[in-house]
Amino acid sequence: MAKRVSFVVHGTVQGVGFRYFTQKRAREYGVTGWCRNTSDKKVEGEAQADEDTLEKFFKDVDQGPSHARVVQVVKEDREPVEGESDFEVRR
């Protein structure tokens, strides 16, 4: 059963390839959704997949790419979205 989670990543996560790292991992795991930079130097997004897949995906998000420094990932459950087929980086 699909689950959707919104997330906000705090730390050094802009200018280090974090959004594209997140997109790559999402595509590897078959996670759909999106992410984008925020004006206050965080990355936010939504991710959707089954619970086990999301757990694996967020383990990677918690680490981030090598130049990132993730301090905290705040997650909140959302209603699943029908018809989404990819994970996109938004501007």
N, C-alpha and C positions, 0 to 999 in steps of 0.2 A: 504494500500500500504506500502510495506517495505521501511524503511529508515535505513541507516547505518551511524554511527557516530564514528569517532576516538576520543579518549580522553586521556588526560595526567593529572594525579592527583598529585598535589604538597602538601607537608606537611609531617607529620610523618605518613607515609603509608607503610613502610617496617618493617618487624619484629613484626607486630601487627595483622596478619591474614587478611589483606586487600584483597588480591587476592581471597582467599577462601570465604570471605564474599561476594565479588562481584560475584563470580561464583554461590553461593547459591541464591542470589537475582535474578540473571539472569535466573536461572533454574525455580525459583518460578514464574517469570513473563513470561517465554517462550521467553526470549531474547537469540539470538545466537551470537557467536563471540568468543573473547579471551581477556586475559590480561596477563601481565608479569611485573616483576620488571625491572627497568632500572639501568644502572651503576651509574646514578647520583641521586639515592635514591627516584625516583618517581615510579609510576605505570602507565603503558600505556596499551591501548587496543583498541578494536573496538567492538561495540555493534550494533545489528540489530533487529528491530521489527517495529511494527507500531508506529506512532508518540506518541499516548497517552501512550502506554506501555513504550516507551523510557523515557517519561517525569517522570513516576512513578519510573522507574529504577534509573534514575539519581538523583532523590530526595534522594534515599537511598545511592547512591554512594557519594553524597555531604556530607552526615553525616558520613559514614564509620562505622566500628565496634567500640566498646566502647573505645579501647585503641589508636585508630587513632586520628589524628588531621589534618583534611583536610583544607588546606589554599585556594586552588583554583583547579577547574577542567576546563581545557581548552578543548573545543570540536570543531570538524570540520566535516562537512558533507563529506561523501564518497559515492562511487557507491555501491549499494547493491551487495552481493555475493550470487550466486545461489547454492543450494544444501547443505548449512550448516545446521547441525541439533542439535548442542549443543554449550555450552559456555565452553571453556577450559582454564585452567591455563597453561601457557607456562613457560618454564624455560629459 
